Amino acid sequence: EVLRKGVEVVGLKAPLMLAQFCPAMGMNSDITARYGANRLRVIRQVRYSLHSEKCIDLVLFLNGIAVATVELKTDFTQSVQDAVDQYRFDRQPVEKGKKPEPLLAFPGAALVHFAVSDREVMMAARLDGPATRFLPFNKGDGGAAGNPVNPTGHRTAYLWEEIWARDSWLEILGRYLVGERNAKKQLVRNIFPRFHQLDATRKLRAAVLADGPGGKYLIQHSAGSGKTNSIAWTAHQLA
């Protein structure tokens, strides 16, 4: 929300924008220039803790703001579940009797946390110690779980080659990421799209742009796969 709306700074007549997301139309050259000025960075071995020397393998930044953390594993020695367990048991957002960890404690921390191996990707939008819920962020493998064989590299290369690519990543942060609030208007979690949701909505948008309105499309989703959010994202972008 802060990235989208900016923050009020004493002495300025207008909010200070922390990021400019891609405009729906490219008619305004100033907005297009601001979008091009976004700075995305990846930093490895980031010391995140106020209380120890612990490091996170990768942190993704947008204009200096940490938006994602990543723990990496190689399937030669460890699996993606080892990265998940590292977040759940060794990456506590709040240690008892200590201040919250800036990159991990919700709200105010990174927006999403990825557990990545050579074969699989998992993600969580909120860390809660052992109770943290990680969801698959895989492409699927011929109707089965996981990812297909990649003849040119790791099975999970799509994550950095496609998902984290500049325009894709900015679109996810600007158009897909949604904050969910309770009855008291308190932010309780972020809704971050899973791979199949991104894939479906992006393919629908591309099809409509190519074929025009009036077409019929059938998308197969399993129970609990986030159909409502997929429909909402699609409708919003088509509008």
C-alpha positions in Angstrom: 0.0 0.0 0.0 2.9 2.4 0.8 4.6 1.5 -2.5 1.4 2.3 -4.4 0.2 5.5 -2.6 3.5 6.9 -1.3 4.1 8.6 2.1 3.5 12.1 3.3 6.8 13.9 4.0 6.9 17.1 6.0 7.7 20.0 3.7 6.4 18.4 0.5 3.2 19.5 -1.1 2.5 16.0 -2.5 3.1 12.4 -1.3 6.6 11.0 -2.0 6.1 8.1 -4.4 8.2 5.1 -3.5 7.5 3.2 -6.8 5.8 3.8 -10.1 4.0 0.8 -11.5 3.3 0.4 -15.2 0.5 2.6 -16.5 -2.4 1.0 -18.3 -1.7 3.3 -21.3 1.6 4.9 -22.3 0.2 8.3 -23.2 1.8 10.1 -20.1 5.5 10.4 -20.7 6.2 11.5 -17.1 4.6 8.3 -15.7 6.4 6.2 -18.3 9.7 7.8 -17.3 9.1 7.2 -13.6 8.3 3.6 -14.3 11.5 3.2 -16.2 13.4 4.7 -13.3 12.4 2.0 -10.8 15.5 0.3 -9.4 15.3 -3.5 -8.8 18.2 -5.2 -7.0 19.1 -8.6 -5.6 21.5 -8.9 -2.7 22.9 -12.1 -1.4 23.7 -13.2 2.1 21.8 -10.4 3.8 22.3 -10.1 7.6 18.7 -9.6 8.6 18.7 -10.0 12.4 19.0 -7.4 15.1 20.0 -10.1 17.6 22.4 -12.4 15.7 24.6 -12.9 12.7 22.0 -14.9 10.7 21.8 -14.3 7.0 19.1 -14.8 4.3 20.4 -16.2 1.0 18.7 -13.6 -1.2 16.7 -10.4 -0.7 14.9 -8.7 -3.6 14.6 -4.9 -3.3 12.5 -2.3 -5.1 13.9 1.2 -4.8 15.7 0.2 -1.7 12.7 -1.5 0.0 12.9 -5.2 0.7 9.9 -6.9 -1.1 10.9 -10.6 -1.0 13.3 -13.0 0.8 14.6 -16.3 -0.6 16.2 -19.3 0.9 18.0 -21.5 -1.6 18.7 -25.3 -1.5 20.3 -27.7 -3.9 18.6 -31.1 -4.2 22.0 -32.8 -4.2 22.1 -32.2 -0.4 18.8 -30.7 0.7 15.2 -30.4 -0.6 12.8 -27.4 -0.8 11.3 -28.7 2.5 14.6 -27.9 4.2 14.2 -24.3 3.1 10.6 -24.3 4.4 11.7 -25.7 7.7 14.5 -23.1 7.9 11.9 -20.3 7.7 9.5 -22.1 10.1 12.0 -23.0 12.8 15.1 -20.8 12.3 13.7 -17.6 10.9 11.5 -16.4 13.7 9.8 -13.0 12.9 9.7 -12.2 16.6 12.0 -13.8 19.2 10.6 -13.9 22.7 11.4 -10.8 24.6 13.1 -9.1 21.6 12.2 -6.6 19.0 10.6 -7.9 15.7 12.9 -8.7 12.9 12.5 -6.0 10.2 12.6 -8.3 7.2 10.4 -11.1 8.7 7.8 -9.6 11.1 4.4 -8.9 9.7 3.2 -6.3 8.9 6.1 -4.2 7.6 8.4 -7.0 6.5 9.1 -8.3 3.1 5.9 -9.0 1.2 6.6 -12.7 0.3 9.1 -15.3 1.2 10.3 -18.0 -1.2 11.8 -21.4 -0.5 13.6 -22.6 -3.6 15.5 -25.7 -4.7 16.7 -27.1 -8.0 13.3 -28.8 -8.5 10.6 -26.9 -6.6 9.4 -23.5 -5.3 7.3 -22.8 -2.3 6.1 -19.4 -1.0 4.5 -17.8 2.1 3.1 -14.3 2.4 3.4 -14.2 6.2 5.8 -15.9 8.5 4.4 -17.2 11.8 7.1 -19.6 13.1 6.1 -23.3 13.0 2.6 -22.3 12.0 3.7 -20.7 8.8 1.8 -22.0 5.8 3.8 -22.4 2.6 2.1 -22.9 -0.7 3.5 -24.4 -3.9 4.7 -22.0 -6.6 5.3 -24.7 -9.2 4.3 -25.0 -12.8 3.1 -28.6 -12.6 4.6 -31.5 -14.4 2.3 -33.1 -17.0 -0.7 -33.0 -14.6 1.4 -34.0 -11.6 3.0 -31.9 -8.9 6.4 -30.2 -9.3 8.1 -28.8 -12.4 8.9 -30.3 -15.8 12.5 -31.1 -16.8 14.2 -28.0 -18.2 16.6 -29.0 -21.0 18.6 -25.7 -20.6 18.9 -25.5 -16.8 17.3 -26.1 -13.4 13.6 -27.0 -13.3 13.0 -23.8 -11.2 14.8 -21.4 -13.6 11.4 -20.0 -14.6 11.4 -18.2 -11.2 14.2 -15.8 -12.0 13.9 -16.0 -15.8 10.2 -15.2 -16.0 8.6 -14.3 -12.6 11.3 -12.1 -11.3 12.0 -10.5 -14.7 11.6 -6.7 -14.4 8.2 -6.1 -16.0 6.7 -9.3 -14.6 7.8 -8.6 -11.0 6.6 -5.0 -11.1 3.3 -6.1 -12.5 2.9 -8.7 -9.7 3.7 -6.1 -7.0 1.5 -3.4 -8.6 -1.5 -5.3 -9.9 -1.7 -8.7 -8.1 -0.5 -8.2 -4.5 -3.5 -7.5 -2.3 -3.7 -6.7 1.4 -6.5 -8.5 3.3 -8.0 -6.7 6.3 -10.3 -7.9 9.1 -13.4 -6.2 10.4 -11.4 -3.7 12.3 -9.5 -2.7 9.1 -6.3 -4.3 10.4 -4.0 -5.8 7.8 -3.9 -9.6 8.5 -2.1 -11.0 5.5 -1.0 -10.3 1.9 -2.5 -12.3 -0.9 0.3 -13.2 -3.3 -0.6 -15.0 -6.6 0.5 -18.6 -7.1 2.0 -19.6 -10.4 -1.1 -21.2 -11.8 -3.1 -18.0 -11.0 -0.5 -15.8 -12.8 -0.4 -18.2 -15.7 -4.2 -18.3 -16.1 -4.8 -14.6 -15.8 -1.9 -13.6 -18.1 -3.0 -16.1 -20.8 -6.6 -14.9 -20.6 -5.5 -11.3 -21.0 -3.2 -12.1 -23.9 -6.0 -14.1 -25.6 -8.5 -11.3 -25.4 -6.0 -8.8 -26.7 -5.2 -11.0 -29.6 -8.8 -12.3 -30.4 -11.0 -9.4 -29.2 -14.0 -9.6 -26.9 -16.7 -12.2 -27.0 -14.7 -15.4 -26.8 -15.3 -18.3 -24.4 -12.5 -19.8 -22.3 -12.4 -22.8 -20.0 -9.8 -23.0 -17.2 -9.5 -26.1 -15.1 -8.9 -25.3 -11.4 -8.8 -27.8 -8.5 -10.6 -27.2 -5.2 -8.8 -24.7 -3.0 -6.7 -23.3 -5.8 -7.9 -19.7 -5.5 -10.6 -19.5 -8.2 -12.2 -16.4 -6.7 -8.9 -14.5 -6.8 -8.1 -15.6 -10.3 -11.5 -14.4 -11.5 -11.1 -11.1 -9.6 -7.6 -10.4 -11.0 -8.8 -11.3 -14.5 -11.9 -9.1 -14.4 -9.9 -6.1 -13.0 -7.2 -6.4 -15.7 -9.7 -6.9 -18.5 -11.6 -3.8 -17.3 
